[in-house]
């Protein structure tokens, strides 16, 4: 099943938003915070993706949320790999 590019764009937008609100002390300051919940939220638009690809995305999204500067290019490369090629 091919996931439309728009859904990958939504994943990127959600990841950017989650990383904007993340700070390292959040687990201490907010006892209800769970990084896995943020990751699940970010992956909702591409829920139909193959399990292996979802696992790769899950790791990349988690890294971007916690350290966007160091890992955003990794996520972008993965999205380029998984998203359908634009129509010419």
Backbone bond lengths (Angstrom), bond angles and torsions (degrees), N, CA, C in turn:
res aa  C-N    CA-C-N  psi(-1)  N-CA   C-N-CA  omega(-1)  CA-C   N-CA-C  phi
1 X - - - 1.458 - - 1.528 108.84 -
2 X 1.292 114.79 131.73 1.463 120.11 178.75 1.520 109.02 -93.15
3 X 1.314 115.32 130.14 1.465 122.13 177.32 1.526 107.25 -91.70
4 X 1.328 118.87 126.86 1.468 120.72 179.81 1.528 112.86 -61.00
5 X 1.309 115.60 149.75 1.460 122.36 179.50 1.522 111.66 -55.00
6 X 1.317 117.52 -36.80 1.462 120.89 -178.74 1.522 111.71 -59.45
7 X 1.321 116.90 -33.89 1.459 120.13 -179.90 1.535 110.50 -72.28
8 X 1.326 117.07 -35.26 1.460 119.70 174.19 1.528 110.43 -67.62
9 X 1.324 116.38 -36.42 1.470 120.01 176.00 1.528 110.19 -62.04
10 X 1.340 116.37 -39.44 1.460 120.85 177.69 1.531 110.16 -64.72
11 X 1.323 117.46 -41.53 1.462 121.19 175.92 1.524 110.46 -57.24
12 X 1.317 117.22 -46.10 1.468 120.96 179.67 1.526 111.38 -63.76
13 X 1.308 117.41 -41.04 1.470 121.22 178.85 1.522 111.26 -63.67
14 X 1.314 115.80 -44.02 1.465 120.07 179.32 1.524 110.95 -64.81
15 X 1.330 116.12 -39.51 1.462 120.19 179.63 1.527 110.35 -65.43
16 X 1.321 116.15 -41.56 1.469 119.62 177.93 1.525 110.45 -61.77
17 X 1.309 117.07 -42.88 1.459 121.08 179.37 1.531 110.68 -63.84
18 X 1.327 116.94 -45.49 1.471 120.43 179.73 1.523 110.89 -61.95
19 X 1.323 116.94 -39.97 1.467 119.33 -179.54 1.530 111.38 -70.50
20 X 1.315 116.59 -30.05 1.460 120.68 178.42 1.527 111.42 -63.82
21 X 1.325 116.41 -36.28 1.458 120.89 -177.53 1.522 113.78 -94.02
22 X 1.320 117.60 -3.87 1.461 121.07 179.87 1.534 110.51 -82.92
23 X 1.298 115.88 139.37 1.463 121.56 168.26 1.527 106.23 -144.91
24 X 1.325 117.75 147.86 1.474 120.97 -171.22 1.527 115.19 -54.62
25 X 1.315 118.74 -33.31 1.457 121.06 -176.49 1.529 113.05 -83.12
26 X 1.314 118.27 2.38 1.466 120.26 -174.41 1.527 111.92 -59.21
27 X 1.327 117.59 -35.31 1.464 120.05 179.78 1.531 110.97 -64.60
28 X 1.319 117.24 -29.96 1.461 121.44 178.53 1.522 110.29 -82.72
29 X 1.325 116.04 -44.24 1.466 121.42 -176.61 1.526 112.88 -72.50
30 X 1.328 116.79 -30.42 1.461 121.70 -177.52 1.524 107.91 -128.86
31 X 1.305 116.08 97.65 1.460 121.18 -177.47 1.517 114.17 -60.99
32 X 1.324 117.83 -17.22 1.458 121.50 179.79 1.523 113.22 -89.20
33 X 1.345 117.32 -8.88 1.455 119.95 -176.58 1.528 110.64 -69.42
34 X 1.338 114.49 138.93 1.456 121.18 177.61 1.524 107.33 -143.28
35 X 1.316 117.15 116.98 1.465 122.02 -179.56 1.524 111.25 -56.80
36 X 1.320 116.98 -35.95 1.465 120.23 -178.93 1.530 111.50 -62.20
37 X 1.320 117.18 -31.79 1.473 119.98 176.39 1.522 110.95 -66.38
38 X 1.333 116.85 -40.74 1.467 120.60 177.38 1.532 110.28 -64.23
39 X 1.308 116.54 -42.72 1.468 120.75 179.58 1.522 110.03 -62.39
40 X 1.321 117.29 -45.52 1.471 121.18 179.06 1.527 110.72 -59.74
41 X 1.335 116.93 -42.13 1.467 121.30 177.58 1.535 110.44 -59.61
42 X 1.316 116.46 -44.21 1.464 120.89 -178.20 1.525 111.61 -65.28
43 X 1.322 117.17 -34.14 1.467 121.20 -176.39 1.533 113.96 -84.57
44 X 1.323 118.18 -8.78 1.469 120.89 -178.72 1.528 113.87 -50.63
45 X 1.326 119.91 -43.35 1.471 119.01 -177.64 1.531 114.28 -64.29
46 X 1.320 117.55 -21.84 1.470 120.47 -177.93 1.527 110.62 -116.51
47 X 1.324 116.48 31.51 1.468 121.74 -175.97 1.529 113.28 -58.08
48 X 1.312 117.97 -24.75 1.467 121.08 -177.35 1.529 113.33 -85.27
49 X 1.308 117.55 3.93 1.465 121.11 -177.64 1.537 109.88 -71.61
50 X 1.317 116.77 155.17 1.462 122.03 179.39 1.524 110.89 -58.06
51 X 1.323 116.72 147.86 1.465 121.88 -176.16 1.525 113.12 -56.54
52 X 1.328 117.68 -43.48 1.469 120.26 -179.85 1.519 111.18 -61.55
53 X 1.323 116.18 -43.20 1.462 120.48 178.87 1.531 110.81 -68.40
54 X 1.333 116.60 -37.06 1.467 120.12 177.93 1.518 110.50 -63.38
55 X 1.314 117.10 -39.27 1.467 120.37 177.92 1.525 110.88 -62.70
56 X 1.321 116.56 -43.64 1.466 120.80 178.46 1.521 110.86 -62.80
57 X 1.335 116.34 -43.35 1.460 120.54 178.60 1.524 111.01 -64.96
58 X 1.325 116.86 -40.82 1.465 121.19 -179.34 1.534 110.57 -57.37
59 X 1.313 116.47 -45.78 1.467 120.87 179.25 1.531 110.43 -64.35
60 X 1.323 116.53 -47.30 1.467 120.55 -177.75 1.527 111.31 -63.90
61 X 1.325 117.33 -42.68 1.469 120.65 179.74 1.527 110.12 -63.78
62 X 1.318 117.25 -43.69 1.460 120.26 178.35 1.516 112.12 -59.27
63 X 1.305 115.73 -41.61 1.472 119.62 178.39 1.523 111.50 -65.00
64 X 1.324 116.65 -41.10 1.465 119.90 -179.48 1.523 110.89 -67.01
65 X 1.314 117.16 -40.25 1.467 119.45 179.55 1.525 110.10 -59.87
66 X 1.321 117.21 -43.22 1.464 120.13 -175.01 1.519 113.92 -84.79
67 X 1.342 117.63 -21.46 1.465 120.32 179.37 1.532 109.26 -156.32
68 X 1.336 116.85 76.99 1.464 120.45 -174.28 1.525 114.56 -59.48
69 X 1.298 117.37 -39.75 1.461 120.19 -176.44 1.521 111.54 -62.72
70 X 1.309 117.09 -39.99 1.460 120.92 -176.80 1.520 113.64 -78.23
71 X 1.348 117.93 -25.68 1.462 119.01 -168.62 1.530 116.45 -123.58
72 X 1.316 118.54 -1.64 1.472 118.44 -175.74 1.521 112.83 -63.49
73 X 1.323 118.43 -34.80 1.472 119.23 -179.45 1.525 111.00 -67.35
74 X 1.330 117.19 -32.08 1.463 121.46 176.27 1.533 110.36 -62.92
75 X 1.333 116.77 -44.97 1.465 120.64 178.91 1.524 110.79 -66.26
76 X 1.309 117.81 -44.07 1.468 120.70 179.26 1.525 111.31 -60.22
77 X 1.325 117.51 -42.34 1.468 120.84 178.39 1.519 110.84 -63.01
78 X 1.320 117.32 -39.96 1.460 120.72 179.00 1.524 111.16 -67.00
79 X 1.317 117.69 -41.75 1.464 120.77 177.71 1.530 110.60 -63.79
80 X 1.305 117.12 -41.20 1.479 120.11 177.10 1.511 110.23 -61.00
81 X 1.320 116.57 -40.00 1.458 121.12 178.73 1.531 112.66 -65.15
82 X 1.337 116.98 -40.18 1.459 121.38 -173.02 1.526 114.10 -90.01
83 X 1.314 117.25 -27.38 1.472 120.54 -177.15 1.516 110.86 -75.10
84 X 1.316 117.08 150.63 1.456 119.55 177.85 1.531 111.20 -66.70
85 X 1.286 115.53 149.19 1.457 120.74 177.33 1.521 109.45 -67.81
86 X 1.340 117.37 138.71 1.462 119.82 178.11 1.531 111.12 -63.09
87 X 1.307 114.88 145.59 1.465 120.06 177.78 1.517 109.72 -68.24
88 X 1.304 115.27 136.86 1.472 119.89 -178.30 1.493 112.64 -82.00
